[in-house]
Amino acid sequence: MAKKILIADDSTSMRQMIDFTLSEAGYTVIQSVDGEDAFSKFTADVNLVITDLNMPKMNGIDLIRKIRSGATNKFLPIIMLTTESEPGKKDEGKKAGATAWIVKPFTPENLLETIKKVAG
């Protein structure tokens, strides 16, 4: 059974690129346009979350906090995929519960390698 990955990014082209990369690698992908949309689509069978940082309605840090507030979601792998590389933002993401941080632009190989590291 394919692992299910929820992606949150307000960029249509970025969502499409991530979706294509993950689908080609055998993952099932759920797309969402922002953190609020992602949280509404988040279910217990999601195996991994990939989120952008800067999005309308709910940013990636707040999305991570909401997901982590669920008792069964403490160890769910969450990857922050963003243009933000400032150490302060990375620290904030880590404190919120991000498992990994990838800075855009990125390669599909880098994304898949990071997924394998954090989700097995």
N, C-alpha and C positions, 0 to 999 in steps of 0.2 A: 504494500500500500504506500502510495506517494506521501511524502511529508507535505503538510499544508503550511504555506507561508503567507502571512498578511503583510502587505506593503502599504505604507502611507507616504504619499508625496503629492504636493499640489501641482507638480509639473507633469502634464500628460505625456510628453515625450520621455521623461525619466521613468514614469510608471511602465510605459510600453517597453522600454529597453530592459528594465529589470524583469518584467513579466516574461519577455521573450527568452532572456538568459536562463531564468529559473525553469520555465516550461521545457526548454530544450534539454535541461539537465534532469528532467523527470519529476520536478516538484509541481504541486498544485498551488496556484496563486490566487489570492483574493486581493483585488485592488481597492484602495480608498483614497479620496482626494484631500483629506486632512485628518488631524487627530480625532476629531469628533466622529467623523465617518468611520474611521478605523475602529474606534472603541465600540461603535454600534454593530460592527461586523465581527468583533472579536468573540470567539467561541472556545469552549474547552478543548476542541480538537485541533486548534492552531498549534503548530509545533515550533514556530519561530516568527518573530516580528521584525520587519525592517522599516525604520521610520526616518524621515527627514527631520531636521530640527525646526526650521522656520516655515510654518504653515499657518494659514488663516484658521479661525475658530478655536483650534487647540493645537499648540505646538508639540513637538516630539518629546520634550522633557515632561510636559504635563501628561501626555499619553502614557509614557513609561510609568510615571507615578500612579496613574489610575490602574494600569494593568497590574503593577506590583502590589497594589492595595488588596488584591484578591489573595486569599490564603493559599490557593493552589497554584499561584503564578510566580512564586518567589524564585524559582529556578528556570523559568522559561527564558530561552535565549532571545535577547533583543539587540539588534544591531542598529546603531545610529549611522545613517548614510547622509552626509551633509557637506556643504561647501565650507562650513565653519571649522577652522582648525585652531582657534584660540584656546590655549591651555585652560583658561577659566571656564569656558563652555564645556570642554571635555571633562573637567572635574565635576561640574554640575550634572552632566549626563551620567557619569559614573556613580555619583551619590544618589541619583534618581533610580539607578538600577540598570543602566546600559551594560551589556555584556562585552560589546566591541564597538569600535568607532572607525568608520571608513570615510576618508575625505574625497569628495568629488573634485575633479573627474577621477574615475576609477576604471579598471578593466574588468570585464566579465570574469576572467580567471581569478582576480583578486577577490571579487565578491564570493565566488563559489568556494574558494580556499578558506575564506573567513567563516562561511556557513559550516563547512566541514569541521573547522576547529571548534566552534562553539556549540554545534548541534550534533556532531558525530556523523 
